[in-house]
Amino acid sequence: MPNSISLFQHFLGAKLIYLPPYSPDLDPAEQSFHFIKTWLKRHQDEAFDTARRPWLIYEASAAVTSDLAVAWIGNCGYT
C-alpha cells in the first residue's frame, strides 16, 4: 500500500527532492529566516515596547513576498 507522500506526489504531480539531513544551502526556508531576523534587527528599537513585539514578528513575516520566495527557491538551485 502506498504511503500518503507517494499518493500526494502521484495525484498532484509533485516532484519530491530528498535533501541531505543538514543542508541549509539547499533550503529556501533558511533564507527566509535570515530575512526575518535581519528585518527584526533593523527594527529592534521598537521591540522595547513588549506589547509591540508580537506585531513586529507579524510585520517581519508579512514583509516576505512571493517574489522573494521565488528568488530564494532559485538561489537554492530549484527551478
SEBA-356184 format. One record per atom (N, C-alpha, C, O): atom name; chain; residue in three letters; y, z, x. Coordinates in nm, 3 decimals. Layout:
<atoms>
<atom site="CA" unit="A" code="ALA" Y="Y" Z="Z" X="X"/>
...
</atoms>
This chain:
<atoms>
<atom site="N" unit="A" code="MET" Y="-0.118" Z="0.000" X="0.085"/>
<atom site="CA" unit="A" code="MET" Y="0.000" Z="0.000" X="0.000"/>
<atom site="C" unit="A" code="MET" Y="0.124" Z="0.000" X="0.090"/>
<atom site="O" unit="A" code="MET" Y="0.134" Z="0.082" X="0.181"/>
<atom site="N" unit="A" code="PRO" Y="0.218" Z="-0.090" X="0.064"/>
<atom site="CA" unit="A" code="PRO" Y="0.339" Z="-0.097" X="0.147"/>
<atom site="C" unit="A" code="PRO" Y="0.430" Z="0.024" X="0.123"/>
<atom site="O" unit="A" code="PRO" Y="0.434" Z="0.080" X="0.013"/>
<atom site="N" unit="A" code="ASN" Y="0.501" Z="0.064" X="0.228"/>
<atom site="CA" unit="A" code="ASN" Y="0.593" Z="0.177" X="0.213"/>
<atom site="C" unit="A" code="ASN" Y="0.725" Z="0.129" X="0.153"/>
<atom site="O" unit="A" code="ASN" Y="0.748" Z="0.009" X="0.139"/>
<atom site="N" unit="A" code="SER" Y="0.810" Z="0.223" X="0.117"/>
<atom site="CA" unit="A" code="SER" Y="0.936" Z="0.189" X="0.049"/>
<atom site="C" unit="A" code="SER" Y="1.029" Z="0.106" X="0.138"/>
<atom site="O" unit="A" code="SER" Y="1.104" Z="0.023" X="0.087"/>
<atom site="N" unit="A" code="ILE" Y="1.024" Z="0.126" X="0.268"/>
<atom site="CA" unit="A" code="ILE" Y="1.109" Z="0.048" X="0.359"/>
<atom site="C" unit="A" code="ILE" Y="1.069" Z="-0.098" X="0.356"/>
<atom site="O" unit="A" code="ILE" Y="1.154" Z="-0.187" X="0.347"/>
<atom site="N" unit="A" code="SER" Y="0.938" Z="-0.124" X="0.363"/>
<atom site="CA" unit="A" code="SER" Y="0.895" Z="-0.264" X="0.363"/>
<atom site="C" unit="A" code="SER" Y="0.921" Z="-0.330" X="0.228"/>
<atom site="O" unit="A" code="SER" Y="0.948" Z="-0.449" X="0.223"/>
<atom site="N" unit="A" code="LEU" Y="0.912" Z="-0.254" X="0.118"/>
<atom site="CA" unit="A" code="LEU" Y="0.947" Z="-0.309" X="-0.013"/>
<atom site="C" unit="A" code="LEU" Y="1.095" Z="-0.343" X="-0.019"/>
<atom site="O" unit="A" code="LEU" Y="1.133" Z="-0.450" X="-0.068"/>
<atom site="N" unit="A" code="PHE" Y="1.177" Z="-0.254" X="0.029"/>
<atom site="CA" unit="A" code="PHE" Y="1.321" Z="-0.277" X="0.034"/>
<atom site="C" unit="A" code="PHE" Y="1.351" Z="-0.403" X="0.115"/>
<atom site="O" unit="A" code="PHE" Y="1.429" Z="-0.488" X="0.073"/>
<atom site="N" unit="A" code="GLN" Y="1.289" Z="-0.414" X="0.228"/>
<atom site="CA" unit="A" code="GLN" Y="1.309" Z="-0.529" X="0.316"/>
<atom site="C" unit="A" code="GLN" Y="1.266" Z="-0.657" X="0.246"/>
<atom site="O" unit="A" code="GLN" Y="1.336" Z="-0.758" X="0.252"/>
<atom site="N" unit="A" code="HIS" Y="1.152" Z="-0.654" X="0.179"/>
<atom site="CA" unit="A" code="HIS" Y="1.098" Z="-0.773" X="0.114"/>
<atom site="C" unit="A" code="HIS" Y="1.186" Z="-0.818" X="-0.003"/>
<atom site="O" unit="A" code="HIS" Y="1.224" Z="-0.935" X="-0.010"/>
<atom site="N" unit="A" code="PHE" Y="1.220" Z="-0.727" X="-0.094"/>
<atom site="CA" unit="A" code="PHE" Y="1.292" Z="-0.765" X="-0.215"/>
<atom site="C" unit="A" code="PHE" Y="1.438" Z="-0.798" X="-0.191"/>
<atom site="O" unit="A" code="PHE" Y="1.496" Z="-0.879" X="-0.263"/>
<atom site="N" unit="A" code="LEU" Y="1.498" Z="-0.737" X="-0.092"/>
<atom site="CA" unit="A" code="LEU" Y="1.639" Z="-0.763" X="-0.065"/>
<atom site="C" unit="A" code="LEU" Y="1.660" Z="-0.863" X="0.048"/>
<atom site="O" unit="A" code="LEU" Y="1.773" Z="-0.904" X="0.075"/>
<atom site="N" unit="A" code="GLY" Y="1.554" Z="-0.901" X="0.112"/>
<atom site="CA" unit="A" code="GLY" Y="1.567" Z="-0.994" X="0.224"/>
<atom site="C" unit="A" code="GLY" Y="1.637" Z="-0.932" X="0.343"/>
<atom site="O" unit="A" code="GLY" Y="1.699" Z="-1.002" X="0.423"/>
<atom site="N" unit="A" code="ALA" Y="1.628" Z="-0.800" X="0.354"/>
<atom site="CA" unit="A" code="ALA" Y="1.694" Z="-0.730" X="0.464"/>
<atom site="C" unit="A" code="ALA" Y="1.615" Z="-0.750" X="0.593"/>
<atom site="O" unit="A" code="ALA" Y="1.493" Z="-0.767" X="0.592"/>
<atom site="N" unit="A" code="LYS" Y="1.686" Z="-0.749" X="0.702"/>
<atom site="CA" unit="A" code="LYS" Y="1.623" Z="-0.759" X="0.834"/>
<atom site="C" unit="A" code="LYS" Y="1.632" Z="-0.621" X="0.900"/>
<atom site="O" unit="A" code="LYS" Y="1.741" Z="-0.569" X="0.920"/>
<atom site="N" unit="A" code="LEU" Y="1.519" Z="-0.564" X="0.933"/>
<atom site="CA" unit="A" code="LEU" Y="1.517" Z="-0.434" X="0.999"/>
<atom site="C" unit="A" code="LEU" Y="1.521" Z="-0.454" X="1.149"/>
<atom site="O" unit="A" code="LEU" Y="1.450" Z="-0.536" X="1.206"/>
<atom site="N" unit="A" code="ILE" Y="1.607" Z="-0.377" X="1.212"/>
<atom site="CA" unit="A" code="ILE" Y="1.618" Z="-0.380" X="1.358"/>
<atom site="C" unit="A" code="ILE" Y="1.589" Z="-0.239" X="1.407"/>
<atom site="O" unit="A" code="ILE" Y="1.664" Z="-0.146" X="1.381"/>
<atom site="N" unit="A" code="TYR" Y="1.480" Z="-0.225" X="1.478"/>
<atom site="CA" unit="A" code="TYR" Y="1.442" Z="-0.094" X="1.530"/>
<atom site="C" unit="A" code="TYR" Y="1.511" Z="-0.071" X="1.664"/>
<atom site="O" unit="A" code="TYR" Y="1.501" Z="-0.153" X="1.755"/>
<atom site="N" unit="A" code="LEU" Y="1.579" Z="0.041" X="1.674"/>
<atom site="CA" unit="A" code="LEU" Y="1.655" Z="0.074" X="1.794"/>
<atom site="C" unit="A" code="LEU" Y="1.582" Z="0.180" X="1.876"/>
<atom site="O" unit="A" code="LEU" Y="1.499" Z="0.253" X="1.823"/>
<atom site="N" unit="A" code="PRO" Y="1.613" Z="0.187" X="2.004"/>
<atom site="CA" unit="A" code="PRO" Y="1.560" Z="0.297" X="2.085"/>
<atom site="C" unit="A" code="PRO" Y="1.610" Z="0.431" X="2.028"/>
<atom site="O" unit="A" code="PRO" Y="1.711" Z="0.434" X="1.957"/>
<atom site="N" unit="A" code="PRO" Y="1.541" Z="0.541" X="2.058"/>
<atom site="CA" unit="A" code="PRO" Y="1.578" Z="0.670" X="2.000"/>
<atom site="C" unit="A" code="PRO" Y="1.725" Z="0.708" X="2.019"/>
<atom site="O" unit="A" code="PRO" Y="1.788" Z="0.757" X="1.925"/>
<atom site="N" unit="A" code="TYR" Y="1.781" Z="0.688" X="2.136"/>
<atom site="CA" unit="A" code="TYR" Y="1.922" Z="0.720" X="2.159"/>
<atom site="C" unit="A" code="TYR" Y="1.988" Z="0.598" X="2.219"/>
<atom site="O" unit="A" code="TYR" Y="1.971" Z="0.568" X="2.337"/>
<atom site="N" unit="A" code="SER" Y="2.064" Z="0.528" X="2.136"/>
<atom site="CA" unit="A" code="SER" Y="2.131" Z="0.407" X="2.184"/>
<atom site="C" unit="A" code="SER" Y="2.267" Z="0.393" X="2.117"/>
<atom site="O" unit="A" code="SER" Y="2.285" Z="0.307" X="2.031"/>
<atom site="N" unit="A" code="PRO" Y="2.364" Z="0.477" X="2.156"/>
<atom site="CA" unit="A" code="PRO" Y="2.495" Z="0.473" X="2.091"/>
<atom site="C" unit="A" code="PRO" Y="2.566" Z="0.339" X="2.107"/>
<atom site="O" unit="A" code="PRO" Y="2.649" Z="0.303" X="2.023"/>
<atom site="N" unit="A" code="ASP" Y="2.536" Z="0.267" X="2.213"/>
<atom site="CA" unit="A" code="ASP" Y="2.599" Z="0.137" X="2.233"/>
<atom site="C" unit="A" code="ASP" Y="2.550" Z="0.033" X="2.132"/>
<atom site="O" unit="A" code="ASP" Y="2.613" Z="-0.072" X="2.117"/>
<atom site="N" unit="A" code="LEU" Y="2.441" Z="0.061" X="2.063"/>
<atom site="CA" unit="A" code="LEU" Y="2.388" Z="-0.030" X="1.961"/>
<atom site="C" unit="A" code="LEU" Y="2.410" Z="0.023" X="1.820"/>
<atom site="O" unit="A" code="LEU" Y="2.358" Z="-0.033" X="1.724"/>
<atom site="N" unit="A" code="ASP" Y="2.487" Z="0.130" X="1.807"/>
<atom site="CA" unit="A" code="ASP" Y="2.506" Z="0.195" X="1.678"/>
<atom site="C" unit="A" code="ASP" Y="2.652" Z="0.187" X="1.634"/>
<atom site="O" unit="A" code="ASP" Y="2.736" Z="0.257" X="1.690"/>
<atom site="N" unit="A" code="PRO" Y="2.683" Z="0.103" X="1.535"/>
<atom site="CA" unit="A" code="PRO" Y="2.822" Z="0.091" X="1.489"/>
<atom site="C" unit="A" code="PRO" Y="2.880" Z="0.223" X="1.437"/>
<atom site="O" unit="A" code="PRO" Y="3.001" Z="0.243" X="1.439"/>
<atom site="N" unit="A" code="ALA" Y="2.794" Z="0.313" X="1.390"/>
<atom site="CA" unit="A" code="ALA" Y="2.843" Z="0.442" X="1.341"/>
<atom site="C" unit="A" code="ALA" Y="2.912" Z="0.521" X="1.451"/>
<atom site="O" unit="A" code="ALA" Y="3.007" Z="0.595" X="1.425"/>
<atom site="N" unit="A" code="GLU" Y="2.865" Z="0.506" X="1.575"/>
<atom site="CA" unit="A" code="GLU" Y="2.928" Z="0.577" X="1.687"/>
<atom site="C" unit="A" code="GLU" Y="3.073" Z="0.533" X="1.704"/>
<atom site="O" unit="A" code="GLU" Y="3.159" Z="0.615" X="1.735"/>
<atom site="N" unit="A" code="GLN" Y="3.099" Z="0.404" X="1.684"/>
<atom site="CA" unit="A" code="GLN" Y="3.236" Z="0.355" X="1.695"/>
<atom site="C" unit="A" code="GLN" Y="3.322" Z="0.408" X="1.580"/>
<atom site="O" unit="A" code="GLN" Y="3.440" Z="0.436" X="1.599"/>
<atom site="N" unit="A" code="SER" Y="3.263" Z="0.421" X="1.462"/>
<atom site="CA" unit="A" code="SER" Y="3.339" Z="0.476" X="1.350"/>
<atom site="C" unit="A" code="SER" Y="3.371" Z="0.623" X="1.374"/>
<atom site="O" unit="A" code="SER" Y="3.481" Z="0.669" X="1.343"/>
<atom site="N" unit="A" code="PHE" Y="3.275" Z="0.699" X="1.429"/>
<atom site="CA" unit="A" code="PHE" Y="3.301" Z="0.839" X="1.460"/>
<atom site="C" unit="A" code="PHE" Y="3.413" Z="0.851" X="1.563"/>
<atom site="O" unit="A" code="PHE" Y="3.501" Z="0.936" X="1.551"/>
<atom site="N" unit="A" code="HIS" Y="3.410" Z="0.764" X="1.663"/>
<atom site="CA" unit="A" code="HIS" Y="3.515" Z="0.765" X="1.765"/>
<atom site="C" unit="A" code="HIS" Y="3.652" Z="0.736" X="1.702"/>
<atom site="O" unit="A" code="HIS" Y="3.750" Z="0.802" X="1.734"/>
<atom site="N" unit="A" code="PHE" Y="3.657" Z="0.639" X="1.613"/>
<atom site="CA" unit="A" code="PHE" Y="3.782" Z="0.604" X="1.544"/>
<atom site="C" unit="A" code="PHE" Y="3.835" Z="0.723" X="1.465"/>
<atom site="O" unit="A" code="PHE" Y="3.954" Z="0.755" X="1.474"/>
<atom site="N" unit="A" code="ILE" Y="3.748" Z="0.788" X="1.388"/>
<atom site="CA" unit="A" code="ILE" Y="3.790" Z="0.901" X="1.305"/>
<atom site="C" unit="A" code="ILE" Y="3.835" Z="1.018" X="1.392"/>
<atom site="O" unit="A" code="ILE" Y="3.937" Z="1.081" X="1.362"/>
<atom site="N" unit="A" code="LYS" Y="3.762" Z="1.048" X="1.499"/>
<atom site="CA" unit="A" code="LYS" Y="3.802" Z="1.158" X="1.588"/>
<atom site="C" unit="A" code="LYS" Y="3.935" Z="1.129" X="1.655"/>
<atom site="O" unit="A" code="LYS" Y="4.018" Z="1.219" X="1.670"/>
<atom site="N" unit="A" code="THR" Y="3.957" Z="1.005" X="1.695"/>
<atom site="CA" unit="A" code="THR" Y="4.085" Z="0.967" X="1.757"/>
<atom site="C" unit="A" code="THR" Y="4.198" Z="0.979" X="1.656"/>
<atom site="O" unit="A" code="THR" Y="4.306" Z="1.027" X="1.689"/>
<atom site="N" unit="A" code="TRP" Y="4.174" Z="0.936" X="1.533"/>
<atom site="CA" unit="A" code="TRP" Y="4.274" Z="0.947" X="1.426"/>
<atom site="C" unit="A" code="TRP" Y="4.311" Z="1.094" X="1.405"/>
<atom site="O" unit="A" code="TRP" Y="4.429" Z="1.128" X="1.394"/>
<atom site="N" unit="A" code="LEU" Y="4.210" Z="1.180" X="1.399"/>
<atom site="CA" unit="A" code="LEU" Y="4.235" Z="1.323" X="1.378"/>
<atom site="C" unit="A" code="LEU" Y="4.311" Z="1.384" X="1.495"/>
<atom site="O" unit="A" code="LEU" Y="4.397" Z="1.470" X="1.474"/>
<atom site="N" unit="A" code="LYS" Y="4.282" Z="1.342" X="1.617"/>
<atom site="CA" unit="A" code="LYS" Y="4.355" Z="1.394" X="1.733"/>
<atom site="C" unit="A" code="LYS" Y="4.502" Z="1.354" X="1.728"/>
<atom site="O" unit="A" code="LYS" Y="4.589" Z="1.432" X="1.765"/>
<atom site="N" unit="A" code="ARG" Y="4.529" Z="1.231" X="1.681"/>
<atom site="CA" unit="A" code="ARG" Y="4.668" Z="1.186" X="1.668"/>
<atom site="C" unit="A" code="ARG" Y="4.744" Z="1.265" X="1.562"/>
<atom site="O" unit="A" code="ARG" Y="4.867" Z="1.274" X="1.567"/>
<atom site="N" unit="A" code="HIS" Y="4.673" Z="1.322" X="1.466"/>
<atom site="CA" unit="A" code="HIS" Y="4.737" Z="1.396" X="1.357"/>
<atom site="C" unit="A" code="HIS" Y="4.707" Z="1.547" X="1.365"/>
<atom site="O" unit="A" code="HIS" Y="4.715" Z="1.617" X="1.265"/>
<atom site="N" unit="A" code="GLN" Y="4.675" Z="1.595" X="1.484"/>
<atom site="CA" unit="A" code="GLN" Y="4.636" Z="1.735" X="1.498"/>
<atom site="C" unit="A" code="GLN" Y="4.748" Z="1.833" X="1.466"/>
<atom site="O" unit="A" code="GLN" Y="4.721" Z="1.946" X="1.426"/>
<atom site="N" unit="A" code="ASP" Y="4.874" Z="1.789" X="1.482"/>
<atom site="CA" unit="A" code="ASP" Y="4.984" Z="1.880" X="1.449"/>
<atom site="C" unit="A" code="ASP" Y="4.986" Z="1.913" X="1.300"/>
<atom site="O" unit="A" code="ASP" Y="5.039" Z="2.018" X="1.261"/>
<atom site="N" unit="A" code="GLU" Y="4.930" Z="1.827" X="1.217"/>
<atom site="CA" unit="A" code="GLU" Y="4.924" Z="1.854" X="1.073"/>
<atom site="C" unit="A" code="GLU" Y="4.809" Z="1.948" X="1.037"/>
<atom site="O" unit="A" code="GLU" Y="4.806" Z="2.000" X="0.926"/>
<atom site="N" unit="A" code="ALA" Y="4.716" Z="1.969" X="1.128"/>
<atom site="CA" unit="A" code="ALA" Y="4.597" Z="2.048" X="1.099"/>
<atom site="C" unit="A" code="ALA" Y="4.622" Z="2.198" X="1.102"/>
<atom site="O" unit="A" code="ALA" Y="4.534" Z="2.277" X="1.067"/>
<atom site="N" unit="A" code="PHE" Y="4.742" Z="2.239" X="1.144"/>
<atom site="CA" unit="A" code="PHE" Y="4.771" Z="2.382" X="1.144"/>
<atom site="C" unit="A" code="PHE" Y="4.775" Z="2.438" X="1.003"/>
<atom site="O" unit="A" code="PHE" Y="4.750" Z="2.556" X="0.982"/>
<atom site="N" unit="A" code="ASP" Y="4.807" Z="2.354" X="0.907"/>
<atom site="CA" unit="A" code="ASP" Y="4.803" Z="2.394" X="0.766"/>
<atom site="C" unit="A" code="ASP" Y="4.657" Z="2.382" X="0.720"/>
<atom site="O" unit="A" code="ASP" Y="4.607" Z="2.271" X="0.698"/>
<atom site="N" unit="A" code="THR" Y="4.590" Z="2.496" X="0.704"/>
<atom site="CA" unit="A" code="THR" Y="4.447" Z="2.493" X="0.672"/>
<atom site="C" unit="A" code="THR" Y="4.418" Z="2.425" X="0.539"/>
<atom site="O" unit="A" code="THR" Y="4.310" Z="2.369" X="0.522"/>
<atom site="N" unit="A" code="ALA" Y="4.510" Z="2.428" X="0.446"/>
<atom site="CA" unit="A" code="ALA" Y="4.489" Z="2.361" X="0.318"/>
<atom site="C" unit="A" code="ALA" Y="4.491" Z="2.209" X="0.335"/>
<atom site="O" unit="A" code="ALA" Y="4.435" Z="2.137" X="0.253"/>
<atom site="N" unit="A" code="ARG" Y="4.554" Z="2.163" X="0.439"/>
<atom site="CA" unit="A" code="ARG" Y="4.568" Z="2.018" X="0.462"/>
<atom site="C" unit="A" code="ARG" Y="4.446" Z="1.959" X="0.534"/>
<atom site="O" unit="A" code="ARG" Y="4.425" Z="1.838" X="0.528"/>
<atom site="N" unit="A" code="ARG" Y="4.368" Z="2.041" X="0.602"/>
<atom site="CA" unit="A" code="ARG" Y="4.257" Z="1.990" X="0.684"/>
<atom site="C" unit="A" code="ARG" Y="4.158" Z="1.901" X="0.609"/>
<atom site="O" unit="A" code="ARG" Y="4.124" Z="1.794" X="0.658"/>
<atom site="N" unit="A" code="PRO" Y="4.110" Z="1.942" X="0.492"/>
<atom site="CA" unit="A" code="PRO" Y="4.016" Z="1.852" X="0.422"/>
<atom site="C" unit="A" code="PRO" Y="4.078" Z="1.717" X="0.390"/>
<atom site="O" unit="A" code="PRO" Y="4.010" Z="1.614" X="0.392"/>
<atom site="N" unit="A" code="TRP" Y="4.207" Z="1.715" X="0.360"/>
<atom site="CA" unit="A" code="TRP" Y="4.274" Z="1.589" X="0.329"/>
<atom site="C" unit="A" code="TRP" Y="4.290" Z="1.504" X="0.454"/>
<atom site="O" unit="A" code="TRP" Y="4.286" Z="1.381" X="0.446"/>
<atom site="N" unit="A" code="LEU" Y="4.309" Z="1.567" X="0.568"/>
<atom site="CA" unit="A" code="LEU" Y="4.317" Z="1.490" X="0.692"/>
<atom site="C" unit="A" code="LEU" Y="4.185" Z="1.419" X="0.721"/>
<atom site="O" unit="A" code="LEU" Y="4.183" Z="1.303" X="0.763"/>
<atom site="N" unit="A" code="ILE" Y="4.075" Z="1.488" X="0.698"/>
<atom site="CA" unit="A" code="ILE" Y="3.945" Z="1.426" X="0.718"/>
<atom site="C" unit="A" code="ILE" Y="3.927" Z="1.310" X="0.621"/>
<atom site="O" unit="A" code="ILE" Y="3.877" Z="1.204" X="0.658"/>
<atom site="N" unit="A" code="TYR" Y="3.969" Z="1.330" X="0.497"/>
<atom site="CA" unit="A" code="TYR" Y="3.962" Z="1.222" X="0.398"/>
<atom site="C" unit="A" code="TYR" Y="4.048" Z="1.103" X="0.442"/>
<atom site="O" unit="A" code="TYR" Y="4.003" Z="0.989" X="0.437"/>
<atom site="N" unit="A" code="GLU" Y="4.170" Z="1.131" X="0.484"/>
<atom site="CA" unit="A" code="GLU" Y="4.260" Z="1.023" X="0.526"/>
<atom site="C" unit="A" code="GLU" Y="4.205" Z="0.948" X="0.648"/>
<atom site="O" unit="A" code="GLU" Y="4.215" Z="0.826" X="0.656"/>
<atom site="N" unit="A" code="ALA" Y="4.147" Z="1.022" X="0.741"/>
<atom site="CA" unit="A" code="ALA" Y="4.088" Z="0.957" X="0.858"/>
<atom site="C" unit="A" code="ALA" Y="3.973" Z="0.866" X="0.817"/>
<atom site="O" unit="A" code="ALA" Y="3.961" Z="0.755" X="0.867"/>
<atom site="N" unit="A" code="SER" Y="3.891" Z="0.913" X="0.726"/>
<atom site="CA" unit="A" code="SER" Y="3.779" Z="0.832" X="0.678"/>
<atom site="C" unit="A" code="SER" Y="3.828" Z="0.712" X="0.599"/>
<atom site="O" unit="A" code="SER" Y="3.772" Z="0.603" X="0.609"/>
<atom site="N" unit="A" code="ALA" Y="3.933" Z="0.731" X="0.520"/>
<atom site="CA" unit="A" code="ALA" Y="3.988" Z="0.622" X="0.440"/>
<atom site="C" unit="A" code="ALA" Y="4.054" Z="0.515" X="0.527"/>
<atom site="O" unit="A" code="ALA" Y="4.071" Z="0.401" X="0.483"/>
<atom site="N" unit="A" code="ALA" Y="4.090" Z="0.550" X="0.649"/>
<atom site="CA" unit="A" code="ALA" Y="4.152" Z="0.454" X="0.740"/>
<atom site="C" unit="A" code="ALA" Y="4.050" Z="0.353" X="0.795"/>
<atom site="O" unit="A" code="ALA" Y="4.088" Z="0.252" X="0.854"/>
<atom site="N" unit="A" code="VAL" Y="3.923" Z="0.382" X="0.775"/>
<atom site="CA" unit="A" code="VAL" Y="3.818" Z="0.289" X="0.818"/>
<atom site="C" unit="A" code="VAL" Y="3.811" Z="0.176" X="0.716"/>
<atom site="O" unit="A" code="VAL" Y="3.778" Z="0.197" X="0.600"/>
<atom site="N" unit="A" code="THR" Y="3.843" Z="0.057" X="0.760"/>
<atom site="CA" unit="A" code="THR" Y="3.844" Z="-0.059" X="0.671"/>
<atom site="C" unit="A" code="THR" Y="3.717" Z="-0.143" X="0.689"/>
<atom site="O" unit="A" code="THR" Y="3.643" Z="-0.125" X="0.786"/>
<atom site="N" unit="A" code="SER" Y="3.695" Z="-0.231" X="0.596"/>
<atom site="CA" unit="A" code="SER" Y="3.578" Z="-0.320" X="0.608"/>
<atom site="C" unit="A" code="SER" Y="3.592" Z="-0.412" X="0.729"/>
<atom site="O" unit="A" code="SER" Y="3.493" Z="-0.447" X="0.792"/>
<atom site="N" unit="A" code="ASP" Y="3.715" Z="-0.451" X="0.761"/>
<atom site="CA" unit="A" code="ASP" Y="3.736" Z="-0.534" X="0.881"/>
<atom site="C" unit="A" code="ASP" Y="3.696" Z="-0.459" X="1.008"/>
<atom site="O" unit="A" code="ASP" Y="3.635" Z="-0.517" X="1.098"/>
<atom site="N" unit="A" code="LEU" Y="3.730" Z="-0.330" X="1.014"/>
<atom site="CA" unit="A" code="LEU" Y="3.689" Z="-0.250" X="1.130"/>
<atom site="C" unit="A" code="LEU" Y="3.536" Z="-0.241" X="1.137"/>
<atom site="O" unit="A" code="LEU" Y="3.477" Z="-0.255" X="1.244"/>
<atom site="N" unit="A" code="ALA" Y="3.474" Z="-0.216" X="1.022"/>
<atom site="CA" unit="A" code="ALA" Y="3.328" Z="-0.204" X="1.020"/>
<atom site="C" unit="A" code="ALA" Y="3.262" Z="-0.332" X="1.067"/>
<atom site="O" unit="A" code="ALA" Y="3.165" Z="-0.329" X="1.143"/>
<atom site="N" unit="A" code="VAL" Y="3.313" Z="-0.445" X="1.021"/>
<atom site="CA" unit="A" code="VAL" Y="3.257" Z="-0.575" X="1.064"/>
<atom site="C" unit="A" code="VAL" Y="3.274" Z="-0.592" X="1.215"/>
<atom site="O" unit="A" code="VAL" Y="3.184" Z="-0.640" X="1.283"/>
<atom site="N" unit="A" code="ALA" Y="3.390" Z="-0.553" X="1.267"/>
<atom site="CA" unit="A" code="ALA" Y="3.414" Z="-0.564" X="1.411"/>
<atom site="C" unit="A" code="ALA" Y="3.319" Z="-0.474" X="1.490"/>
<atom site="O" unit="A" code="ALA" Y="3.266" Z="-0.515" X="1.593"/>
<atom site="N" unit="A" code="TRP" Y="3.297" Z="-0.352" X="1.442"/>
<atom site="CA" unit="A" code="TRP" Y="3.206" Z="-0.260" X="1.512"/>
<atom site="C" unit="A" code="TRP" Y="3.064" Z="-0.314" X="1.512"/>
<atom site="O" unit="A" code="TRP" Y="2.992" Z="-0.301" X="1.611"/>
<atom site="N" unit="A" code="ILE" Y="3.024" Z="-0.374" X="1.401"/>
<atom site="CA" unit="A" code="ILE" Y="2.890" Z="-0.433" X="1.395"/>
<atom site="C" unit="A" code="ILE" Y="2.880" Z="-0.545" X="1.498"/>
<atom site="O" unit="A" code="ILE" Y="2.779" Z="-0.557" X="1.568"/>
<atom site="N" unit="A" code="GLY" Y="2.984" Z="-0.627" X="1.506"/>
<atom site="CA" unit="A" code="GLY" Y="2.986" Z="-0.735" X="1.605"/>
<atom site="C" unit="A" code="GLY" Y="2.987" Z="-0.683" X="1.747"/>
<atom site="O" unit="A" code="GLY" Y="2.922" Z="-0.739" X="1.835"/>
<atom site="N" unit="A" code="ASN" Y="3.061" Z="-0.573" X="1.772"/>
<atom site="CA" unit="A" code="ASN" Y="3.066" Z="-0.514" X="1.906"/>
<atom site="C" unit="A" code="ASN" Y="2.929" Z="-0.467" X="1.952"/>
<atom site="O" unit="A" code="ASN" Y="2.901" Z="-0.463" X="2.072"/>
<atom site="N" unit="A" code="CYS" Y="2.843" Z="-0.433" X="1.858"/>
<atom site="CA" unit="A" code="CYS" Y="2.709" Z="-0.385" X="1.892"/>
<atom site="C" unit="A" code="CYS" Y="2.610" Z="-0.500" X="1.907"/>
<atom site="O" unit="A" code="CYS" Y="2.491" Z="-0.478" X="1.934"/>
<atom site="N" unit="A" code="GLY" Y="2.659" Z="-0.622" X="1.890"/>
<atom site="CA" unit="A" code="GLY" Y="2.573" Z="-0.738" X="1.912"/>
<atom site="C" unit="A" code="GLY" Y="2.503" Z="-0.790" X="1.788"/>
<atom site="O" unit="A" code="GLY" Y="2.418" Z="-0.878" X="1.798"/>
<atom site="N" unit="A" code="TYR" Y="2.539" Z="-0.737" X="1.671"/>
<atom site="CA" unit="A" code="TYR" Y="2.478" Z="-0.786" X="1.547"/>
<atom site="C" unit="A" code="TYR" Y="2.568" Z="-0.890" X="1.484"/>
<atom site="O" unit="A" code="TYR" Y="2.691" Z="-0.880" X="1.492"/>
<atom site="N" unit="A" code="THR" Y="2.508" Z="-0.989" X="1.423"/>
<atom site="CA" unit="A" code="THR" Y="2.588" Z="-1.092" X="1.356"/>
<atom site="C" unit="A" code="THR" Y="2.550" Z="-1.104" X="1.211"/>
<atom site="O" unit="A" code="THR" Y="2.606" Z="-1.186" X="1.139"/>
</atoms>
